[in-house]
Amino acid sequence: MTNTVIVESSGEKAFAFGQNWQGFVDKHLNEERIAEAVKSLEEFCGKDALKGKTFLDIGCGSGLFSLAARKLGAKAIVSMDIDQNSVACCQQLKESMNNPDDWKVVHGSVLDNEFMTSLGEFDFVYSWGVLHHTGEMWKAIDNAAARVAKNGGFYIAIYNDADGFQFMPDGRIGNSKIWLWEKKFYMSMPGFIQSLIDLAAQSAMILVYLLTLRNPVRAIREHKQLRGMSWSVDIKDWLGGYPYEYAKADVLFKHLKPQGFNLENLKVHNGLLNNELYFSRSR
């Protein structure tokens, strides 16, 4: 098995998210998962939040949420990712929808100021679980925020800064600094060792399910209710997701408020999960 890394311009090894997403599209994506993705967007942002709007998907990954935006009535979509495999995944989903002219899939980095400016402004900018993996999270957040038009929406999810020792229901323990070390370690390993770590983590989670009297088969099957995601794909994403930064929800809010953003909805996690913030822009 090849090592699942890409090499960034900085010289650091970064997790190959696109390779992981390709496995998700090929093995797991179906109508039920698409429906869950649509439901999650609709419930968090409102039923008509995307209807007739232009939509920018930063770090489109599999393309699932670009597809969800289209199903929720977005009139024009731009999906972008730095990983060529993710671009290919998203293009694959676009083609499954008869390759509509109002959906563009492009290769580029949220850290590239010139590229981001060239995209223009959008009624809705979406970046879920992406900007903390760029290596320059605050610059990435600012570049994403700058693409939001006046009266537009901005929905981001950023890993929480878990500074205490956490015991998560899925078996994860520790804090953000410990997991930063784990991700660096994971990325330093060859592909076959990474696969063994994946297997060990899956086994540990199943053991936690059993010890807490949860049915492992049901827990794994019901994981798709989390935005249409896949249990095994998410585990690998979590173990290898490097670069890795994090911030508490109030820090994100204080950073974006001076840029004209008003908080519309919020989902806060004290542990190792993502804080989700949905803003509208008044200027």
C-alpha positions in Angstrom: 0.0 0.0 0.0 1.4 3.4 -0.9 1.9 6.0 1.8 -1.2 8.2 2.0 0.5 11.5 2.1 1.0 14.5 -0.2 3.9 16.9 0.1 3.0 20.6 0.6 5.1 23.4 -0.7 6.4 23.9 2.9 8.0 20.5 2.7 5.9 19.0 5.4 3.9 15.8 4.8 0.2 16.3 4.8 -2.6 13.8 4.9 -3.9 12.8 1.5 -7.5 13.7 2.2 -8.4 13.2 -1.5 -7.3 9.6 -1.5 -9.5 8.9 1.5 -12.4 10.7 -0.1 -12.0 8.6 -3.3 -12.6 5.5 -1.2 -15.7 7.1 0.3 -17.2 7.9 -3.1 -16.3 4.5 -4.5 -17.4 2.3 -1.6 -19.9 4.2 0.6 -21.7 7.1 -1.1 -25.3 6.4 -1.9 -28.7 8.2 -1.9 -29.2 7.6 1.8 -25.9 9.4 2.6 -26.7 12.2 0.2 -30.0 12.7 1.9 -28.3 12.9 5.3 -25.9 15.6 4.0 -28.8 17.6 2.6 -30.6 17.3 5.9 -27.6 18.5 8.0 -27.3 21.6 5.9 -31.0 22.3 5.9 -31.3 21.9 9.7 -28.3 24.0 10.6 -28.7 26.9 8.2 -32.4 26.9 7.4 -34.6 25.3 4.8 -34.2 28.1 2.2 -30.7 29.2 3.1 -29.2 28.1 -0.3 -32.2 28.5 -2.6 -31.3 30.7 -5.5 -27.8 31.5 -4.0 -24.3 31.2 -5.3 -22.3 28.7 -3.3 -18.6 28.3 -2.7 -17.4 25.0 -1.3 -13.9 25.4 0.0 -12.1 22.1 0.4 -14.9 20.2 -1.3 -13.4 16.8 -0.5 -15.7 14.2 -1.9 -18.0 16.8 -3.4 -20.9 15.6 -1.3 -21.9 19.0 0.1 -21.6 20.7 -3.3 -24.1 18.1 -4.4 -26.2 18.8 -1.3 -26.2 22.5 -2.0 -27.4 21.9 -5.6 -30.2 19.7 -4.2 -31.1 22.6 -1.8 -31.6 25.0 -4.8 -28.2 26.8 -5.1 -28.2 28.5 -8.5 -24.5 28.4 -9.1 -21.7 26.3 -7.4 -18.0 26.5 -7.3 -16.2 23.6 -5.7 -12.5 24.0 -4.9 -9.8 21.8 -3.3 -6.0 21.8 -3.2 -6.0 18.0 -3.5 -6.3 16.7 -7.1 -8.0 13.5 -6.0 -10.7 15.5 -4.2 -11.1 17.6 -7.4 -11.6 14.3 -9.3 -14.1 13.0 -6.7 -16.2 16.2 -7.0 -16.0 16.2 -10.8 -17.2 12.6 -10.7 -20.3 13.7 -8.7 -20.9 16.6 -11.0 -20.9 14.3 -14.0 -23.4 12.0 -12.2 -25.7 15.1 -12.3 -25.3 15.4 -16.1 -22.4 17.8 -15.8 -24.4 21.1 -15.2 -22.8 24.3 -16.5 -23.7 26.1 -13.3 -21.4 23.9 -11.3 -17.6 24.5 -11.6 -14.9 22.3 -10.0 -11.5 24.0 -9.7 -8.1 23.2 -8.3 -6.6 25.8 -6.0 -5.6 26.7 -2.4 -7.5 28.8 0.1 -4.1 30.2 1.0 -3.5 31.6 -2.5 -4.7 35.2 -2.2 -4.7 35.8 -6.0 -6.6 32.6 -6.7 -9.2 33.3 -4.0 -9.8 36.9 -5.2 -10.3 35.6 -8.7 -13.3 33.6 -7.6 -15.3 36.7 -6.7 -17.9 36.9 -4.0 -20.6 34.4 -3.1 -24.0 34.4 -1.3 -22.9 31.4 0.7 -19.4 30.2 1.6 -19.0 26.7 3.1 -16.0 25.1 4.6 -16.6 22.3 7.0 -13.6 20.7 8.8 -11.1 22.1 6.3 -9.4 25.3 7.2 -7.7 23.9 10.3 -5.9 21.4 8.0 -4.1 24.1 5.8 -1.1 24.8 8.0 -2.2 28.5 8.2 -5.7 28.4 9.8 -6.2 32.0 10.5 -5.1 33.1 7.0 -7.4 30.4 5.6 -10.3 31.7 7.7 -9.8 35.3 6.6 -9.4 34.3 2.9 -12.6 32.3 3.1 -14.5 35.1 4.9 -13.4 37.6 2.3 -15.4 35.7 -0.4 -18.7 36.2 1.5 -20.8 38.9 -0.2 -22.8 41.4 1.8 -25.8 39.7 3.4 -24.2 36.4 2.6 -23.8 33.3 4.7 -20.6 31.8 6.1 -20.6 28.2 7.6 -17.4 26.9 9.0 -16.5 24.0 11.3 -13.1 24.2 13.2 -11.7 21.7 15.6 -12.2 22.7 19.2 -9.2 23.6 21.4 -9.6 20.8 23.9 -7.2 21.9 26.6 -8.4 19.5 29.3 -8.0 15.7 29.3 -11.0 14.4 27.4 -12.9 11.1 27.5 -15.0 10.9 24.3 -17.9 8.4 23.9 -16.2 7.0 20.7 -13.1 6.1 22.7 -10.8 9.1 22.0 -9.0 10.4 25.0 -6.5 13.2 25.6 -6.5 16.8 24.4 -5.7 18.8 21.2 -1.9 18.9 21.9 -1.8 15.1 22.4 -3.6 14.5 19.1 -1.4 17.0 17.3 1.5 14.7 18.3 -0.4 11.6 17.2 -1.1 13.0 13.8 2.5 14.0 13.3 3.5 10.4 14.3 0.9 8.9 12.0 2.2 10.9 9.1 5.8 9.8 9.7 4.8 6.1 9.3 4.8 4.1 6.1 1.4 3.2 4.6 1.3 -0.3 5.9 1.9 0.9 9.5 -0.8 3.6 9.0 -3.2 0.8 8.0 -2.3 -1.2 11.2 -3.0 2.0 13.3 -6.4 2.3 11.5 -7.2 -1.3 12.4 -6.1 -0.8 16.0 -8.3 2.3 16.3 -11.3 0.6 14.8 -10.8 -2.3 17.2 -10.5 0.0 20.2 -13.7 1.8 19.3 -15.6 -1.4 18.9 -14.3 -2.4 22.4 -15.6 0.9 23.8 -19.0 0.2 22.2 -19.1 -3.2 23.9 -18.0 -1.9 27.3 -20.6 0.8 27.2 -23.3 -1.7 26.2 -23.7 -0.3 22.7 -24.3 -2.5 19.7 -21.2 -2.1 17.5 -23.0 -3.0 14.3 -25.7 -0.5 14.9 -23.2 2.2 16.0 -21.2 1.8 12.8 -24.3 1.6 10.6 -25.8 4.7 12.2 -22.6 6.8 11.7 -24.0 7.8 8.4 -26.5 10.0 10.3 -23.5 12.3 11.0 -23.7 14.4 7.8 -23.8 11.2 5.6 -20.3 10.2 6.6 -18.6 6.8 6.8 -17.3 5.3 10.1 -14.1 3.9 8.7 -13.3 6.9 6.4 -13.8 9.3 9.3 -11.5 7.3 11.6 -8.7 7.4 9.0 -9.4 11.1 8.5 -9.1 11.8 12.2 -6.0 9.7 12.7 -4.1 11.2 9.8 -5.6 14.7 9.5 -2.4 16.8 9.5 -1.7 19.8 9.5 -4.0 20.2 12.5 -5.0 23.4 14.3 -7.9 24.2 16.6 -9.7 27.1 18.3 -12.5 27.6 20.8 -15.8 28.9 19.5 -15.6 32.2 21.3 -12.2 32.9 19.8 -13.5 32.3 16.3 -16.5 34.5 16.9 -14.3 37.4 18.2 -12.0 37.0 15.2 -14.8 37.2 12.7 -17.2 39.8 14.3 -15.0 42.8 13.4 -15.2 41.7 9.7 -19.0 42.3 9.8 -20.2 38.8 10.7 -23.2 38.1 12.9 -23.6 34.7 14.4 -26.8 33.0 13.3 -26.3 29.4 14.6 -23.7 27.7 16.7 -22.9 24.1 17.8 -20.2 24.0 20.4 -18.2 21.0 21.6 -16.0 21.0 24.7 -14.2 17.9 23.5 -12.2 17.0 20.4 -14.9 17.5 17.8 -15.6 20.5 15.5 -17.2 23.7 16.6 -19.7 24.7 14.0 -20.5 28.4 13.3 -23.0 29.9 10.8 -22.7 33.6 10.2 -24.4 36.2 8.1 -22.5 39.2 6.9 -23.8 42.7 7.3 -21.1 44.5 5.4 
